[in-house]
């Protein structure tokens, strides 16, 4: 009798992490992915001769699980990680500042020094910001009572005015929680600010891919899975997972059927409930109410360089962040003098259905307001990408809806950034969820089966 394989359903970061963790512990693993690629919600596609990332995914030095995954797939040298936090912040009136830390200062003094130099705020507001940071540092991210409140409510209670929220706290919170601070869960915000900014001086140093995301999450990850002995089947969308019977779980995709003792379901919550209807009567039932929030990206290719920055945040502008994707996209080889900027709009419910032509016109105008050099540059190309369900809705009250890895259905395990990782819906949260699900499987005795049915 052969050891029963574990099925991992979903080839995003959660599924990749789960499969590698299981295989590294000696378990046979079959990974099924419905799309023709790995990477889940962090992927690349081609447009002409360019490689385009679907969104601008960054990580921080404190994202230890995602950094483990990069090392595990041999891609740690294909990302850039700042030696110290440095976020340029622009305003359309020409004023600019930087959110940066001074090396050598311990936490939380490093943030106090950063805020004291943040020239987009009046001196009185800088002092209020330091008091707000100290109030955030006193929060316990594991306190479930915090999830009943919003970040905006907490900040205003501690003397933070609209200018502070818009020009400081919202820069980080909206990007990481994909919601306006007045809607975002205070518990998740406490995790972001405590872990990412306040507890350790170097935790907030920003990292990002130095190559297209597909080279990391599809090519490098696929190679690592193959070398580990994971059977990866792309284009195999799982249609049903049925618990019960001597082998506990059955998954079917098209005309093929697999029998397995354990199934790790590492897909978005809507897809999980569609594939495994039994979840509606399990401990995971509350996740059906999580909802989702969109992200919109506006991509603009100029005939010349209009910014010297690898990325920047903006305030008093619909341009929340922009990223220079010239090198990673391959544009330089085609147009040596051109530059490609990608604008990210989080919490994009108000613009996600706006026609592409209107969005392109609006954000090209806004980039001209922020970047004087863009006013004389010619736009070679522009287009819009939309992730209508980019993240679950990380609002106050969402914690109680997030299930753990074990929904209480024998043989079925859950992974995905929507599960209860204690982290926001990020690449870090996705990897952590996959590791948690794999470790839950590994705690069970090894079971035998006669094989995998085709």
C-alpha positions as CSV (number, residue, x, y, z in Angstrom):
1,X,0.0,0.0,0.0
2,X,1.4,3.4,-1.0
3,X,1.3,6.4,1.2
4,X,-1.7,8.6,0.3
5,X,-0.8,11.7,-1.7
6,X,-1.9,15.1,-0.4
7,X,-3.7,17.1,-3.0
8,X,-3.0,20.8,-3.0
9,X,-5.7,22.6,-5.0
10,X,-4.5,26.0,-6.2
11,X,-1.2,27.1,-7.5
12,X,-1.0,30.6,-5.9
13,X,1.5,31.5,-3.2
14,X,-0.5,29.6,-0.6
15,X,-0.6,26.4,-2.6
16,X,3.1,26.6,-3.6
17,X,4.1,27.1,0.0
18,X,1.9,24.2,1.2
19,X,3.2,21.9,-1.5
20,X,6.8,22.6,-0.8
21,X,6.4,22.4,3.0
22,X,4.7,19.0,2.6
23,X,7.2,17.6,0.2
24,X,10.1,18.8,2.3
25,X,8.6,16.6,5.1
26,X,8.5,13.6,2.8
27,X,4.8,13.6,1.9
28,X,3.9,12.8,-1.8
29,X,2.0,15.8,-3.2
30,X,-0.1,16.5,-6.3
31,X,-0.7,20.2,-7.0
32,X,-3.7,21.1,-9.2
33,X,-4.1,24.5,-10.8
34,X,-6.9,25.5,-13.1
35,X,-5.0,28.2,-14.9
36,X,-2.1,27.6,-17.3
37,X,0.3,29.2,-14.8
38,X,1.3,29.3,-11.2
39,X,1.3,32.5,-9.1
40,X,-2.3,33.0,-8.2
41,X,-3.0,36.7,-7.7
42,X,0.6,37.8,-8.2
43,X,1.4,37.1,-11.8
44,X,2.6,38.5,-15.2
45,X,1.2,38.5,-18.7
46,X,2.5,39.7,-22.0
47,X,1.4,42.7,-24.0
48,X,3.2,42.9,-27.3
49,X,6.9,42.4,-26.4
50,X,6.5,43.6,-22.8
51,X,6.0,41.5,-19.6
52,X,3.4,43.2,-17.4
53,X,2.8,42.5,-13.8
54,X,-0.9,42.4,-13.0
55,X,-0.4,44.6,-9.9
56,X,2.5,46.2,-8.0
57,X,3.1,43.7,-5.2
58,X,5.7,44.7,-2.6
59,X,6.8,43.1,0.7
60,X,8.6,44.3,3.8
61,X,11.7,43.0,5.6
62,X,9.3,41.7,8.3
63,X,7.7,39.4,5.8
64,X,9.7,36.4,6.9
65,X,7.4,33.8,5.3
66,X,7.5,35.3,1.9
67,X,11.2,35.8,2.1
68,X,11.5,32.1,3.1
69,X,9.6,31.2,0.0
70,X,11.9,33.3,-2.2
71,X,14.9,31.5,-0.8
72,X,13.2,28.1,-1.1
73,X,12.6,28.6,-4.8
74,X,16.0,30.1,-5.4
75,X,14.8,33.6,-6.2
76,X,16.1,35.6,-3.3
77,X,18.6,37.4,-5.7
78,X,15.7,38.4,-8.0
79,X,14.2,40.9,-5.7
80,X,15.3,44.3,-4.4
81,X,15.2,45.0,-0.6
82,X,16.0,48.5,0.6
83,X,18.9,48.8,3.1
84,X,16.6,51.2,5.0
85,X,13.1,52.5,4.6
86,X,12.8,55.2,2.0
87,X,9.4,56.2,0.6
88,X,9.3,59.4,-1.5
89,X,6.0,61.2,-1.1
90,X,4.9,63.7,-3.8
91,X,2.2,66.4,-3.9
92,X,0.8,68.0,-7.0
93,X,1.7,71.5,-5.8
94,X,5.4,70.5,-6.2
95,X,6.1,69.8,-2.6
96,X,7.8,66.5,-1.7
97,X,9.0,64.7,1.3
98,X,10.4,61.3,2.3
99,X,9.3,58.7,4.9
100,X,12.6,57.3,5.8
101,X,14.4,55.9,8.8
102,X,17.9,56.8,10.0
103,X,20.1,53.7,10.3
104,X,21.2,53.0,13.9
105,X,18.2,54.3,15.7
106,X,16.2,51.6,17.7
107,X,12.5,51.3,17.5
108,X,10.4,53.3,18.1
109,X,12.8,56.2,18.1
110,X,13.5,55.5,14.4
111,X,9.9,56.4,13.5
112,X,9.9,59.5,15.7
113,X,12.9,60.8,13.8
114,X,11.2,59.9,10.5
115,X,8.0,61.8,11.5
116,X,9.9,64.8,12.8
117,X,11.4,65.3,9.4
118,X,8.2,64.7,7.4
119,X,7.8,68.1,5.8
120,X,4.4,67.6,4.3
121,X,2.9,68.0,7.7
122,X,2.9,71.2,9.8
123,X,5.2,71.0,12.9
124,X,2.2,70.7,15.2
125,X,0.8,67.8,13.1
126,X,4.2,66.1,13.2
127,X,4.0,66.1,17.0
128,X,0.4,64.7,16.8
129,X,1.7,62.0,14.5
130,X,4.3,60.9,17.0
131,X,1.6,60.7,19.7
132,X,-0.5,58.7,17.3
133,X,2.4,56.3,16.6
134,X,2.9,55.7,20.3
135,X,-0.8,55.0,20.7
136,X,-0.7,52.4,17.9
137,X,2.4,50.8,19.5
138,X,0.4,50.2,22.7
139,X,-2.2,48.1,20.8
140,X,-2.1,44.3,20.9
141,X,-2.8,42.9,17.4
142,X,-4.0,39.7,18.9
143,X,-6.8,41.5,20.8
144,X,-9.9,40.5,19.0
145,X,-11.8,43.4,20.5
146,X,-9.8,45.7,18.2
147,X,-11.6,44.2,15.2
148,X,-14.8,45.8,16.3
149,X,-13.4,49.3,15.5
150,X,-12.0,51.0,12.5
151,X,-8.5,52.5,12.2
152,X,-10.0,55.9,11.4
153,X,-12.0,55.9,14.5
154,X,-9.0,55.1,16.6
155,X,-6.7,57.7,15.0
156,X,-9.3,60.5,15.5
157,X,-9.7,59.4,19.1
158,X,-6.0,60.0,19.5
159,X,-5.7,63.4,18.0
160,X,-5.1,62.5,14.3
161,X,-6.9,64.9,12.0
162,X,-7.9,64.4,8.4
163,X,-4.6,65.9,7.1
164,X,-2.6,63.4,9.1
165,X,-4.8,60.5,8.1
166,X,-4.7,61.4,4.4
167,X,-1.0,62.5,4.2
168,X,0.5,59.9,6.5
169,X,-1.4,56.9,8.0
170,X,-3.5,56.4,4.9
171,X,-0.4,56.0,2.7
172,X,0.4,52.8,4.4
173,X,-3.0,51.6,5.6
174,X,-4.9,51.9,2.3
175,X,-2.1,50.2,0.3
176,X,-1.8,47.2,2.7
177,X,-5.5,46.8,3.8
178,X,-7.1,47.8,0.5
179,X,-9.7,49.9,2.3
180,X,-10.1,53.5,3.5
181,X,-8.9,53.9,7.2
182,X,-12.5,54.8,8.1
183,X,-13.6,51.2,7.1
184,X,-10.4,49.2,7.8
185,X,-10.2,46.8,10.8
186,X,-8.2,48.3,13.6
187,X,-6.9,44.8,14.5
188,X,-5.4,44.4,11.0
189,X,-4.1,48.0,11.1
190,X,-2.4,47.3,14.5
191,X,-0.7,44.3,12.9
192,X,0.5,46.4,10.0
193,X,1.8,49.3,12.0
194,X,3.2,47.2,15.0
195,X,4.9,44.5,12.9
196,X,5.8,46.7,9.9
197,X,6.8,50.0,11.4
198,X,6.9,50.2,15.2
199,X,8.3,47.1,16.8
200,X,11.6,46.8,14.9
201,X,13.5,49.5,13.2
202,X,14.3,47.6,10.0
203,X,11.0,45.8,9.6
204,X,9.5,48.4,7.2
205,X,12.3,48.3,4.6
206,X,10.5,47.8,1.3
207,X,11.1,44.9,-1.1
208,X,9.9,44.4,-4.7
209,X,10.5,42.1,-7.6
210,X,13.5,43.0,-9.8
211,X,12.1,40.7,-12.6
212,X,8.5,40.1,-13.8
213,X,6.4,38.4,-11.1
214,X,6.0,35.4,-13.4
215,X,9.7,34.7,-13.3
216,X,9.4,34.4,-9.5
217,X,6.0,32.8,-8.9
218,X,5.7,30.7,-12.0
219,X,9.1,29.9,-13.5
220,X,11.2,29.7,-10.3
221,X,8.4,28.2,-8.2
222,X,7.6,25.7,-10.9
223,X,11.2,24.6,-11.1
224,X,11.5,24.3,-7.3
225,X,8.3,22.2,-7.1
226,X,9.5,19.9,-9.9
227,X,12.9,19.5,-8.2
228,X,11.2,18.6,-4.9
229,X,9.1,15.9,-6.6
230,X,5.7,17.6,-6.5
231,X,3.5,16.6,-9.4
232,X,2.2,19.8,-10.8
233,X,-0.8,19.7,-13.2
234,X,-1.7,23.1,-14.8
235,X,-5.0,23.6,-16.5
236,X,-6.8,21.3,-14.0
237,X,-9.5,23.2,-12.3
238,X,-11.0,21.3,-9.4
239,X,-14.8,21.1,-9.8
240,X,-15.8,19.2,-6.6
241,X,-14.3,18.0,-3.4
242,X,-16.4,15.5,-1.5
243,X,-15.6,14.5,2.0
244,X,-16.4,11.0,3.3
245,X,-15.6,7.4,2.5
246,X,-12.5,5.4,3.5
247,X,-10.1,7.9,1.8
248,X,-11.9,10.9,3.4
249,X,-11.8,13.2,0.3
250,X,-12.3,13.0,-3.4
251,X,-11.4,15.7,-5.9
252,X,-12.5,15.8,-9.5
253,X,-11.3,18.0,-12.4
254,X,-12.8,17.4,-15.8
255,X,-12.7,13.7,-16.6
256,X,-10.0,12.9,-14.1
257,X,-10.5,12.0,-10.5
258,X,-8.0,11.8,-7.6
259,X,-8.5,10.0,-4.3
260,X,-6.6,11.4,-1.4
261,X,-6.4,11.2,2.4
262,X,-5.9,15.0,2.6
263,X,-6.8,17.9,0.4
264,X,-5.4,21.4,1.0
265,X,-7.8,23.8,-0.7
266,X,-5.7,26.9,-1.4
267,X,-8.0,29.1,-3.5
268,X,-10.0,32.3,-2.9
269,X,-12.9,31.9,-0.5
270,X,-15.6,32.1,-3.2
271,X,-13.9,29.4,-5.2
272,X,-13.5,27.3,-2.0
273,X,-17.2,27.3,-1.3
274,X,-18.0,26.5,-4.9
275,X,-15.6,23.5,-5.0
276,X,-16.5,22.2,-1.5
277,X,-20.2,22.9,-0.7
278,X,-19.7,21.1,2.6
279,X,-17.9,24.2,3.8
280,X,-21.3,26.0,4.1
281,X,-22.1,23.8,7.1
282,X,-18.6,23.8,8.6
283,X,-16.6,26.1,10.9
284,X,-15.6,28.0,7.8
285,X,-19.2,29.0,7.0
286,X,-18.7,32.6,8.2
287,X,-16.1,33.2,5.4
288,X,-19.0,33.4,2.9
289,X,-19.6,36.9,4.2
290,X,-16.1,38.2,3.7
291,X,-16.7,40.1,0.5
292,X,-14.0,41.6,-1.6
293,X,-12.3,44.9,-2.6
294,X,-10.9,45.8,-6.0
295,X,-7.6,47.3,-7.0
296,X,-7.1,49.2,-10.3
297,X,-3.7,49.7,-12.1
298,X,-3.2,52.3,-14.8
299,X,-0.1,51.7,-17.0
300,X,1.5,54.5,-18.9
301,X,4.5,54.2,-21.3
302,X,6.3,57.5,-22.1
303,X,8.7,58.2,-24.9
304,X,11.3,59.5,-22.3
305,X,12.1,59.4,-18.6
306,X,9.7,61.4,-16.5
307,X,10.8,60.2,-13.0
308,X,14.0,59.1,-11.4
309,X,12.3,57.2,-8.6
310,X,11.8,53.5,-8.5
311,X,8.4,54.2,-6.8
312,X,6.6,56.9,-5.0
313,X,3.5,57.6,-3.0
314,X,1.3,60.6,-3.7
315,X,-1.0,62.6,-1.5
316,X,-3.9,65.0,-2.4
317,X,-4.0,63.0,-5.7
318,X,-5.9,60.0,-7.0
319,X,-2.4,58.6,-7.8
320,X,-1.8,56.7,-4.6
321,X,1.4,55.0,-5.7
322,X,3.3,54.6,-8.9
323,X,6.1,52.2,-9.8
324,X,8.8,52.3,-12.5
325,X,8.4,49.0,-14.4
326,X,10.8,50.0,-17.3
327,X,13.5,47.4,-16.6
328,X,11.3,44.5,-15.4
329,X,8.9,44.8,-18.4
330,X,11.7,44.6,-21.0
331,X,10.8,48.1,-22.4
332,X,14.4,49.2,-22.5
333,X,15.3,46.7,-25.2
334,X,12.5,48.0,-27.4
335,X,12.6,51.7,-26.6
336,X,15.9,52.6,-24.9
337,X,14.8,56.1,-23.9
338,X,11.2,55.3,-22.9
339,X,9.8,54.8,-19.4
340,X,6.9,52.7,-18.1
341,X,5.1,53.8,-14.9
342,X,2.3,51.8,-13.3
343,X,-0.1,53.6,-11.1
344,X,-1.8,51.6,-8.3
345,X,-5.2,52.6,-6.9
346,X,-6.2,50.5,-3.9
347,X,-9.7,50.6,-2.3
348,X,-10.8,51.2,-5.9
349,X,-14.6,50.6,-5.6
350,X,-15.3,54.1,-6.9
351,X,-13.3,53.7,-10.1
352,X,-13.3,49.9,-10.9
353,X,-16.2,50.3,-13.3
354,X,-15.0,53.5,-14.9
355,X,-14.3,53.0,-18.7
356,X,-10.6,52.5,-19.5
357,X,-10.4,55.6,-21.7
358,X,-11.6,57.8,-18.9
359,X,-9.2,56.3,-16.4
360,X,-6.3,56.7,-18.7
361,X,-7.1,60.3,-19.4
362,X,-7.6,61.1,-15.7
363,X,-4.4,59.5,-14.5
364,X,-2.2,60.7,-17.3
365,X,-3.3,64.2,-16.3
366,X,-2.6,63.5,-12.7
367,X,0.9,62.2,-13.5
368,X,1.5,65.5,-15.3
369,X,0.5,67.4,-12.2
370,X,2.9,65.3,-10.0
371,X,5.8,65.0,-12.5
372,X,6.7,68.1,-14.4
373,X,8.7,66.1,-17.0
374,X,5.5,64.2,-17.9
375,X,4.0,67.4,-19.3
376,X,6.3,67.5,-22.3
377,X,6.6,63.7,-22.8
378,X,4.6,61.8,-25.3
379,X,2.5,58.9,-24.2
380,X,3.4,55.8,-26.4
381,X,0.9,53.5,-24.8
382,X,-1.5,53.3,-21.8
383,X,-3.9,50.7,-20.6
384,X,-5.8,49.6,-17.5
385,X,-5.8,46.4,-15.5
386,X,-8.4,45.6,-12.9
387,X,-8.5,43.1,-10.1
388,X,-12.2,43.3,-9.1
389,X,-11.7,40.9,-6.2
390,X,-8.1,41.7,-5.3
391,X,-8.5,41.0,-1.6
392,X,-11.1,40.1,0.9
393,X,-12.8,43.1,2.4
394,X,-10.6,43.8,5.4
395,X,-13.2,45.8,7.3
396,X,-14.0,46.0,11.0
397,X,-15.7,42.7,11.9
398,X,-13.8,40.6,9.3
399,X,-11.7,38.7,11.8
400,X,-14.6,36.6,13.1
401,X,-15.3,35.5,9.5
402,X,-11.8,34.2,8.8
403,X,-11.5,30.4,9.5
404,X,-8.4,28.6,10.5
405,X,-6.8,25.8,8.4
406,X,-9.1,23.2,9.9
407,X,-12.7,23.7,9.0
408,X,-13.8,20.6,10.9
409,X,-14.2,18.4,7.8
410,X,-12.0,15.3,8.0
411,X,-9.3,15.4,5.4
412,X,-10.0,19.0,4.1
413,X,-7.7,21.9,5.0
414,X,-7.9,25.5,4.0
415,X,-5.2,27.9,2.9
416,X,-5.2,31.4,1.4
417,X,-4.7,34.9,2.6
418,X,-8.4,35.1,3.6
419,X,-7.9,32.5,6.3
420,X,-7.0,33.4,9.9
421,X,-3.3,34.1,9.6
422,X,-3.3,37.2,11.8
423,X,-2.0,39.1,8.7
424,X,-3.7,41.2,6.1
425,X,-4.5,39.8,2.6
426,X,-0.9,40.1,1.3
427,X,1.7,37.8,-0.2
428,X,3.0,37.2,3.3
429,X,-0.4,36.2,4.6
430,X,-0.8,33.8,1.6
431,X,2.5,32.0,2.3
432,X,1.8,31.8,6.0
433,X,-1.6,30.2,5.3
434,X,0.0,27.6,3.1
435,X,2.6,26.7,5.7
436,X,-0.1,26.5,8.4
437,X,-2.3,24.2,6.3
438,X,0.7,21.9,5.6
439,X,1.7,21.7,9.2
440,X,-1.9,20.8,10.1
441,X,-1.7,17.9,7.6
442,X,1.6,16.8,9.0
443,X,0.3,16.6,12.5
444,X,-2.0,13.7,11.4
445,X,-0.8,10.1,11.1
446,X,0.2,9.0,7.7
447,X,-2.6,7.1,5.9
448,X,-2.4,4.6,3.1
449,X,-4.3,4.3,-0.1
450,X,-4.1,2.1,-3.2
451,X,-3.3,5.0,-5.4
452,X,-4.6,7.9,-7.4
453,X,-7.4,7.2,-9.8
454,X,-7.3,8.7,-13.3
